[in-house]
Each structure stands twice: as structure tokens, then as C-alpha cells.
Amino acid sequence: LVRGRRPAGQRRARPLTAPAAMAPTRWEVVGGADKGGILVRAGVSTTSEQVADRLATGAVVEELELAGERLQYQKVSGEGPPTGWVSIKLKDKALLVVLEEKAEPLPAASATAAAPLPEAAPEAAAPAAAAAADAAGAAP
């Protein structure tokens, strides 16, 4: 065998779960607004027992398992069952979307220091440069 190559027909196995160092994926419910939320089922199958309550539009859930287009979740915020299985899309319509990670805000001092300065008009820059040169004792 050549290092880094596998015999024809063999594929590298992928882990089924995310590495422990990665934060769990969070999803937001965007579908079902006209029906009070989306259907929740007790099992992965779309024919499994339907849970009495719906998962409300706007709820945020944490992914426990993703099996094709079925998501097992644990509720983080919003209304609805604390856990269950939901479809992430129905036909071509998204029912849940992955929440993007928001960057942590910089401390106030760093944020102002990193902010770009407004660009001065060219005619305003010339007198300012001359004044700075005069103050330093240099000829313009």
C-alpha cells in the first residue's frame, strides 16, 4: 500500500457524531407559523407517534441526532415539547434553519481602536499637514 491511499472500493469511515470539542448545532424553527408550529414525533420515523404539542415557530433547539432530513432535538428556548423528532424541511420549504454563530463583541477599548477613521477631504488635509509641519518646526 502507498501511504495515504486505500485500495479501490474502500472508503474511510466517518465518525457518526461531532468531535467532543465542537459545540452542538443549534437550529431555529422557521416553519409552521400558520399552524402554531411544526409537528413533533416520538421517533425518527414520520409514521411514529405524534406528540400532542407542536414546536413553536421561533423556538431554538439543540441537535442531538440528524438522520437524513429528520432531527432529534432538545429544546433550548421557546414553546413546545422539550424533546422529540422533527422534519427539517417539507418539500422545498425549510422548517428549521441552522443558527449561525455570532462573533463575540470586542471590548469597548479595542472596538474603538480598531474602527476605521473617516477619510478627510483632500482640501482639508493639506492645511492640516502644513499646520503639523509648522508645529514640528519643519518647512512644508
Backbone as ProteinMPNN parsed JSONL, in Angstrom:
{"seq_chain_A": "LVRGRRPAGQRRARPLTAPAAMAPTRWEVVGGADKGGILVRAGVSTTSEQVADRLATGAVVEELELAGERLQYQKVSGEGPPTGWVSIKLKDKALLVVLEEKAEPLPAASATAAAPLPEAAPEAAAPAAAAAADAAGAAP", "coords_chain_A": {"N_chain_A": [[0.829, -1.192, 0.0], [0.431, 2.245, -0.742], [1.315, 4.998, 1.151], [-1.364, 6.862, 2.519], [-3.177, 6.183, 0.586], [-5.984, 4.196, -0.29], [-7.049, 0.869, -0.988], [-8.805, 0.24, -4.051], [-12.298, 0.804, -3.93], [-12.499, 0.805, -1.17], [-13.57, 2.834, 1.485], [-12.954, 5.579, 3.644], [-13.946, 5.46, 6.978], [-16.351, 7.56, 8.54], [-16.8, 9.475, 11.512], [-19.844, 9.155, 13.375], [-20.782, 11.037, 15.094], [-20.247, 14.457, 16.14], [-16.978, 15.788, 16.936], [-16.014, 15.918, 20.401], [-15.083, 18.409, 21.189], [-16.392, 20.268, 19.666], [-19.091, 22.572, 19.647], [-22.568, 21.802, 20.166], [-24.861, 21.767, 17.397], [-27.165, 24.358, 16.833], [-30.556, 25.001, 16.084], [-33.149, 26.938, 14.548], [-36.654, 27.201, 14.604], [-38.459, 27.863, 11.762], [-40.622, 27.363, 10.256], [-44.177, 26.556, 9.996], [-45.683, 28.674, 11.012], [-48.286, 29.382, 10.359], [-49.719, 27.355, 11.507], [-49.305, 27.202, 14.169], [-46.858, 26.139, 14.817], [-44.502, 23.391, 14.3], [-44.932, 19.875, 13.556], [-44.196, 17.363, 15.957], [-42.664, 14.29, 16.564], [-42.482, 11.117, 18.29], [-40.547, 9.281, 17.512], [-37.937, 8.574, 15.075], [-39.095, 7.918, 12.639], [-41.444, 9.066, 10.205], [-43.902, 8.081, 10.58], [-44.155, 7.491, 13.187], [-45.444, 7.847, 16.584], [-47.293, 10.803, 17.04], [-46.513, 13.69, 18.89], [-48.41, 15.476, 21.336], [-48.243, 18.364, 21.519], [-47.111, 21.094, 19.41], [-43.938, 22.212, 18.089], [-43.066, 25.441, 18.556], [-42.955, 28.148, 16.184], [-40.006, 30.012, 15.928], [-38.815, 28.895, 18.124], [-35.803, 27.656, 19.641], [-33.616, 25.0, 19.201], [-31.442, 22.295, 20.189], [-29.332, 20.187, 18.401], [-29.49, 16.722, 18.667], [-29.328, 14.413, 17.2], [-29.017, 13.838, 13.704], [-30.753, 12.48, 11.16], [-30.797, 11.961, 8.012], [-33.266, 13.94, 6.768], [-34.433, 14.285, 9.165], [-34.57, 15.454, 12.459], [-33.444, 14.96, 15.7], [-34.084, 16.564, 18.662], [-33.293, 18.768, 21.444], [-35.003, 21.051, 23.339], [-34.066, 24.457, 23.611], [-35.004, 27.082, 23.882], [-38.197, 28.776, 23.774], [-41.549, 27.675, 22.869], [-43.08, 24.449, 23.245], [-42.679, 20.813, 22.949], [-40.18, 19.36, 25.107], [-38.323, 17.608, 23.969], [-37.84, 15.569, 21.021], [-38.614, 14.402, 17.663], [-38.29, 16.006, 14.531], [-39.073, 17.156, 11.197], [-36.705, 18.688, 9.073], [-37.262, 19.981, 6.761], [-40.007, 20.482, 4.48], [-41.102, 19.252, 1.615], [-39.953, 21.644, -0.532], [-39.649, 23.581, 1.341], [-38.091, 25.123, 4.074], [-38.21, 24.078, 7.426], [-36.782, 24.245, 9.725], [-33.802, 26.067, 10.462], [-30.234, 26.256, 10.527], [-28.674, 27.928, 13.152], [-26.509, 30.63, 12.876], [-23.264, 31.071, 14.23], [-22.643, 33.715, 16.405], [-20.261, 36.277, 16.412], [-18.177, 37.062, 19.172], [-18.53, 40.161, 20.843], [-16.098, 42.775, 20.717], [-14.121, 44.142, 23.409], [-14.903, 47.471, 24.6], [-12.733, 49.347, 24.403], [-10.971, 48.123, 22.586], [-12.637, 47.905, 20.375], [-13.091, 50.555, 19.586], [-10.529, 51.329, 18.979], [-9.967, 49.738, 16.823], [-11.712, 50.593, 14.928], [-12.232, 52.011, 11.703], [-10.882, 55.147, 10.682], [-12.61, 58.129, 9.687], [-12.311, 59.267, 6.347], [-10.582, 62.158, 5.396], [-11.411, 65.074, 3.5], [-9.538, 65.912, 0.536], [-8.809, 68.661, 0.237], [-9.009, 69.574, 2.831], [-7.06, 68.196, 4.108], [-4.558, 69.181, 3.288], [-4.093, 71.856, 4.536], [-4.048, 70.948, 7.183], [-1.855, 69.24, 7.212], [0.18, 71.054, 6.675], [0.01, 72.658, 8.956], [0.721, 70.829, 10.91], [3.348, 70.331, 10.136], [4.476, 72.871, 10.55], [4.209, 73.049, 13.318], [5.985, 71.13, 14.095], [8.291, 72.255, 13.39], [9.278, 72.056, 10.849], [9.752, 72.779, 7.38], [7.078, 73.262, 4.999]], "CA_chain_A": [[0.0, 0.0, 0.0], [1.099, 3.531, -0.743], [0.798, 5.767, 2.285], [-2.385, 7.85, 2.185], [-4.108, 5.667, -0.427], [-6.724, 2.998, 0.076], [-7.341, 0.023, -2.146], [-10.029, 0.613, -4.767], [-13.523, 0.321, -3.332], [-12.547, 1.03, 0.273], [-13.757, 4.228, 1.857], [-12.61, 5.895, 5.016], [-15.123, 5.59, 7.849], [-16.511, 8.86, 9.178], [-17.487, 9.357, 12.798], [-21.261, 9.487, 13.296], [-21.054, 12.199, 15.931], [-19.25, 15.521, 16.061], [-15.969, 15.685, 17.985], [-16.473, 16.46, 21.677], [-14.671, 19.802, 21.334], [-17.288, 21.136, 18.918], [-20.365, 22.872, 20.301], [-23.7, 21.218, 19.44], [-25.512, 22.648, 16.433], [-28.468, 24.882, 17.238], [-31.481, 25.241, 14.985], [-34.316, 27.765, 14.847], [-37.859, 26.808, 13.877], [-38.923, 28.955, 10.898], [-41.848, 26.924, 9.589], [-45.355, 26.277, 10.795], [-46.274, 29.872, 11.621], [-49.736, 29.389, 10.115], [-50.351, 26.233, 12.211], [-48.901, 27.197, 15.579], [-45.592, 25.425, 14.976], [-44.295, 22.202, 13.466], [-45.228, 18.577, 14.168], [-43.135, 16.653, 16.678], [-42.961, 12.866, 16.699], [-41.731, 10.429, 19.336], [-39.447, 8.527, 16.921], [-37.338, 9.092, 13.85], [-39.976, 7.658, 11.503], [-42.541, 10.019, 10.011], [-45.15, 7.404, 10.956], [-44.145, 7.242, 14.631], [-46.477, 8.553, 17.336], [-47.223, 12.259, 17.044], [-46.588, 14.29, 20.217], [-49.605, 16.328, 21.406], [-47.941, 19.772, 21.243], [-46.218, 21.43, 18.303], [-42.763, 23.031, 18.41], [-43.462, 26.763, 18.082], [-42.108, 28.952, 15.306], [-39.125, 30.865, 16.723], [-38.133, 28.109, 19.159], [-34.42, 27.273, 19.347], [-33.35, 23.648, 19.675], [-30.09, 21.781, 20.048], [-29.309, 18.914, 17.67], [-28.991, 15.519, 19.323], [-29.009, 13.5, 16.099], [-29.59, 14.199, 12.411], [-30.891, 11.277, 10.338], [-31.361, 12.457, 6.758], [-33.954, 15.216, 6.969], [-35.106, 14.205, 10.468], [-33.725, 15.99, 13.521], [-33.811, 14.734, 17.098], [-33.681, 17.804, 19.298], [-33.602, 19.127, 22.827], [-35.394, 22.458, 23.276], [-33.258, 25.426, 24.341], [-35.904, 28.177, 24.217], [-39.43, 28.787, 23.007], [-42.652, 26.823, 23.302], [-43.201, 23.146, 22.613], [-42.147, 19.66, 23.689], [-38.765, 19.513, 25.439], [-37.505, 16.785, 23.088], [-38.605, 14.833, 20.027], [-38.095, 14.333, 16.295], [-38.986, 16.884, 13.601], [-38.511, 17.24, 9.841], [-36.063, 19.989, 8.892], [-37.905, 20.635, 5.629], [-41.196, 19.841, 3.943], [-40.953, 19.503, 0.175], [-38.829, 22.564, -0.72], [-39.745, 24.638, 2.346], [-37.344, 24.879, 5.311], [-38.964, 24.165, 8.68], [-35.771, 24.68, 10.687], [-32.538, 26.507, 9.861], [-29.108, 26.271, 11.453], [-28.324, 29.265, 13.639], [-25.096, 30.981, 12.673], [-22.588, 31.509, 15.453], [-22.399, 35.148, 16.431], [-18.938, 36.6, 16.934], [-18.197, 37.756, 20.456], [-18.172, 41.566, 20.666], [-14.819, 43.18, 21.268], [-14.252, 45.12, 24.494], [-15.103, 48.83, 24.086], [-11.469, 49.999, 24.044], [-10.46, 47.505, 21.364], [-13.552, 48.174, 19.275], [-12.884, 51.913, 19.08], [-9.198, 51.409, 18.4], [-9.953, 49.028, 15.553], [-12.645, 51.206, 13.988], [-11.536, 52.842, 10.718], [-11.094, 56.578, 10.808], [-13.22, 58.7, 8.484], [-11.341, 59.842, 5.417], [-10.746, 63.607, 5.272], [-11.411, 65.595, 2.133], [-8.166, 66.289, 0.162], [-8.521, 70.074, 0.501], [-8.894, 69.757, 4.273], [-5.849, 67.516, 4.543], [-3.38, 69.997, 3.002], [-3.809, 72.799, 5.617], [-3.74, 70.213, 8.403], [-0.481, 68.751, 7.073], [1.051, 72.219, 6.799], [-0.01, 73.057, 10.361], [1.501, 69.82, 11.635], [4.746, 70.536, 9.794], [4.879, 74.094, 11.233], [4.302, 72.74, 14.736], [7.178, 70.304, 14.275], [9.448, 73.07, 13.042], [9.763, 71.697, 9.516], [9.183, 73.565, 6.281], [6.131, 72.451, 4.233]], "C_chain_A": [[0.868, 1.247, 0.0], [0.477, 4.337, 0.389], [-0.214, 6.808, 1.808], [-3.382, 7.379, 1.134], [-4.75, 4.389, 0.078], [-6.938, 2.164, -1.181], [-8.673, 0.451, -2.773], [-11.243, 0.0, -4.08], [-13.607, 0.502, -1.829], [-12.67, 2.518, 0.545], [-13.386, 4.403, 3.314], [-13.898, 6.074, 5.829], [-15.14, 6.971, 8.476], [-17.185, 8.668, 10.521], [-18.941, 9.797, 12.641], [-21.613, 10.712, 14.115], [-19.935, 13.218, 15.777], [-18.202, 15.309, 17.16], [-16.45, 16.4, 19.252], [-16.14, 17.939, 21.827], [-15.621, 20.762, 20.616], [-18.586, 21.341, 19.692], [-21.494, 22.238, 19.499], [-24.326, 22.25, 18.504], [-26.864, 23.074, 16.973], [-29.26, 25.25, 16.002], [-32.601, 26.156, 15.467], [-35.478, 27.309, 13.979], [-38.359, 28.024, 13.096], [-40.228, 28.605, 10.192], [-43.006, 26.793, 10.555], [-46.029, 27.471, 11.43], [-47.792, 29.891, 11.475], [-50.476, 28.288, 10.877], [-49.968, 26.171, 13.686], [-47.628, 26.427, 15.844], [-45.525, 24.205, 14.084], [-44.559, 20.933, 14.268], [-43.991, 17.975, 14.813], [-43.577, 15.207, 16.806], [-42.026, 12.243, 17.733], [-40.506, 9.691, 18.789], [-38.975, 9.14, 15.622], [-38.264, 8.935, 12.646], [-41.088, 8.701, 11.422], [-43.898, 9.377, 10.289], [-45.18, 7.093, 12.45], [-45.195, 8.117, 15.317], [-46.24, 10.063, 17.35], [-47.373, 12.763, 18.482], [-47.727, 15.306, 20.198], [-49.333, 17.783, 21.025], [-47.043, 19.914, 20.025], [-45.033, 22.23, 18.838], [-42.976, 24.381, 17.749], [-42.443, 27.399, 17.148], [-41.309, 29.914, 16.184], [-38.391, 30.125, 17.823], [-36.717, 27.777, 18.688], [-34.186, 25.909, 19.984], [-31.899, 23.275, 19.426], [-30.165, 20.407, 19.388], [-28.726, 17.811, 18.532], [-28.539, 14.509, 18.283], [-29.68, 14.013, 14.839], [-29.564, 12.952, 11.543], [-31.584, 11.687, 9.044], [-31.957, 13.824, 6.983], [-34.756, 15.223, 8.272], [-34.111, 14.594, 11.561], [-34.284, 15.61, 14.881], [-33.244, 15.923, 17.857], [-33.923, 17.794, 20.8], [-33.859, 20.621, 22.796], [-34.489, 23.306, 24.164], [-34.141, 26.587, 24.789], [-37.137, 28.106, 23.333], [-40.438, 27.798, 23.568], [-42.638, 25.492, 22.555], [-42.6, 22.045, 23.453], [-40.646, 19.81, 23.95], [-37.827, 18.697, 24.555], [-38.413, 16.06, 22.109], [-37.889, 14.831, 18.686], [-38.941, 15.231, 15.399], [-38.332, 16.768, 12.22], [-37.895, 18.614, 9.685], [-36.593, 20.722, 7.664], [-39.096, 19.815, 5.169], [-41.254, 20.233, 2.476], [-39.758, 20.426, -0.005], [-38.803, 23.685, 0.315], [-38.999, 24.249, 3.616], [-38.269, 25.04, 6.509], [-38.051, 24.604, 9.822], [-34.53, 25.113, 9.916], [-31.462, 26.514, 10.94], [-28.831, 27.712, 11.852], [-26.841, 29.482, 13.407], [-24.511, 31.422, 14.007], [-22.337, 33.003, 15.346], [-21.036, 35.39, 17.046], [-19.085, 37.341, 18.257], [-17.807, 39.214, 20.228], [-16.835, 41.863, 21.315], [-15.057, 44.099, 22.457], [-14.28, 46.522, 23.907], [-13.804, 49.479, 23.64], [-10.923, 49.439, 22.743], [-11.329, 47.842, 20.164], [-13.331, 49.561, 18.712], [-11.52, 52.039, 18.444], [-9.164, 50.766, 17.026], [-10.858, 49.668, 14.512], [-11.89, 52.071, 12.997], [-11.878, 54.31, 10.932], [-11.755, 57.102, 9.549], [-12.151, 59.367, 7.635], [-11.624, 61.324, 5.256], [-10.738, 63.992, 3.798], [-10.005, 66.067, 1.791], [-7.851, 67.75, 0.468], [-8.375, 70.355, 1.983], [-7.595, 69.16, 4.784], [-4.619, 68.389, 4.347], [-3.117, 71.023, 4.097], [-3.435, 72.095, 6.912], [-2.305, 69.709, 8.366], [0.499, 69.897, 7.235], [1.131, 72.663, 8.26], [0.809, 72.086, 11.199], [2.982, 70.011, 11.384], [5.275, 71.792, 10.502], [5.112, 73.834, 12.718], [5.571, 71.941, 15.027], [8.441, 71.072, 13.928], [10.015, 72.732, 11.683], [9.092, 72.567, 8.483], [8.229, 72.688, 5.506], [6.69, 72.001, 2.912]], "O_chain_A": [[1.907, 1.297, 0.658], [-0.742, 4.351, 0.558], [0.024, 7.534, 0.842], [-4.333, 8.095, 0.82], [-4.125, 3.601, 0.787], [-6.999, 2.691, -2.292], [-9.554, 0.966, -2.085], [-11.228, -1.169, -3.695], [-14.689, 0.366, -1.259], [-11.987, 3.345, -0.06], [-13.497, 3.473, 4.113], [-14.821, 6.764, 5.398], [-14.106, 7.497, 8.889], [-18.046, 7.8, 10.667], [-19.238, 10.706, 11.865], [-22.63, 11.358, 13.863], [-18.829, 12.893, 15.345], [-18.503, 14.718, 18.197], [-17.204, 17.37, 19.176], [-16.851, 18.656, 22.531], [-15.646, 21.951, 20.932], [-19.112, 20.415, 20.309], [-21.396, 22.142, 18.276], [-24.319, 23.449, 18.785], [-27.619, 22.258, 17.503], [-28.718, 25.741, 15.012], [-32.957, 26.15, 16.646], [-35.321, 27.063, 12.784], [-38.646, 29.073, 13.673], [-40.863, 29.474, 9.594], [-42.841, 26.904, 11.77], [-46.874, 27.301, 12.31], [-48.501, 30.361, 12.365], [-51.707, 28.27, 10.901], [-50.275, 25.195, 14.37], [-47.343, 26.092, 16.993], [-46.379, 24.003, 13.22], [-44.43, 20.915, 15.492], [-42.885, 18.067, 14.281], [-44.735, 14.931, 17.122], [-40.944, 12.757, 18.015], [-39.532, 9.494, 19.515], [-39.551, 10.112, 15.132], [-38.214, 9.748, 11.723], [-41.604, 9.158, 12.442], [-44.926, 10.051, 10.238], [-46.139, 6.489, 12.931], [-45.763, 9.018, 14.699], [-45.138, 10.534, 17.634], [-48.259, 12.313, 19.208], [-47.986, 15.929, 19.168], [-50.114, 18.378, 20.282], [-46.316, 18.993, 19.654], [-45.113, 22.845, 19.901], [-43.057, 24.468, 16.524], [-41.235, 27.216, 17.299], [-41.865, 30.555, 17.077], [-37.445, 30.658, 18.401], [-36.466, 27.636, 17.492], [-34.512, 25.689, 21.15], [-31.222, 23.855, 18.577], [-30.975, 19.567, 19.781], [-27.621, 17.934, 19.061], [-27.519, 13.839, 18.444], [-30.782, 14.56, 14.894], [-28.497, 12.426, 11.225], [-32.812, 11.753, 8.985], [-31.252, 14.765, 7.346], [-35.643, 16.055, 8.461], [-32.971, 14.128, 11.583], [-35.442, 15.894, 15.191], [-32.067, 16.255, 17.716], [-34.638, 16.951, 21.343], [-33.036, 21.382, 22.289], [-34.183, 22.942, 25.299], [-34.05, 27.032, 25.933], [-37.13, 27.465, 22.283], [-40.21, 27.17, 24.602], [-42.241, 25.418, 21.393], [-42.073, 22.296, 24.537], [-39.921, 20.332, 23.103], [-36.658, 19.053, 24.405], [-39.617, 15.948, 22.339], [-36.721, 15.206, 18.584], [-40.169, 15.223, 15.492], [-37.186, 16.336, 12.097], [-38.483, 19.608, 10.112], [-36.407, 21.931, 7.529], [-39.184, 18.615, 5.43], [-41.434, 21.403, 2.14], [-38.641, 20.039, 0.336], [-38.027, 24.631, 0.186], [-39.236, 23.179, 4.176], [-39.019, 26.012, 6.601], [-38.495, 25.256, 10.768], [-34.244, 24.584, 8.842], [-31.745, 26.747, 12.115], [-28.762, 28.604, 11.006], [-26.02, 28.616, 13.708], [-25.185, 32.066, 14.812], [-21.873, 33.492, 14.316], [-20.686, 34.794, 18.065], [-20.001, 38.144, 18.436], [-16.854, 39.486, 19.498], [-16.484, 41.275, 22.338], [-16.087, 44.77, 22.517], [-13.737, 46.746, 22.825], [-13.776, 50.11, 22.584], [-10.461, 50.194, 21.887], [-10.82, 48.043, 19.061], [-13.375, 49.748, 17.496], [-11.357, 52.775, 17.471], [-8.412, 51.203, 16.155], [-10.782, 49.322, 13.333], [-10.986, 52.804, 13.398], [-12.996, 54.665, 11.307], [-11.502, 56.592, 8.458], [-11.205, 59.958, 8.156], [-12.764, 61.717, 5.01], [-10.133, 63.316, 2.966], [-9.319, 66.585, 2.673], [-6.745, 68.058, 0.912], [-7.676, 71.296, 2.359], [-7.085, 69.599, 5.815], [-3.708, 68.342, 5.174], [-1.985, 71.077, 4.578], [-2.593, 72.589, 7.662], [-1.61, 69.746, 9.382], [1.543, 69.733, 7.867], [2.209, 73.006, 8.744], [1.52, 72.506, 12.111], [3.792, 69.875, 12.3], [6.399, 71.785, 11.003], [6.076, 74.326, 13.305], [6.157, 72.073, 16.102], [9.547, 70.581, 14.154], [11.154, 73.1, 11.394], [7.975, 73.04, 8.695], [8.492, 71.496, 5.343], [6.007, 71.31, 2.156]]}, "name": "protein", "num_of_chains": 1, "seq": "LVRGRRPAGQRRARPLTAPAAMAPTRWEVVGGADKGGILVRAGVSTTSEQVADRLATGAVVEELELAGERLQYQKVSGEGPPTGWVSIKLKDKALLVVLEEKAEPLPAASATAAAPLPEAAPEAAAPAAAAAADAAGAAP"}
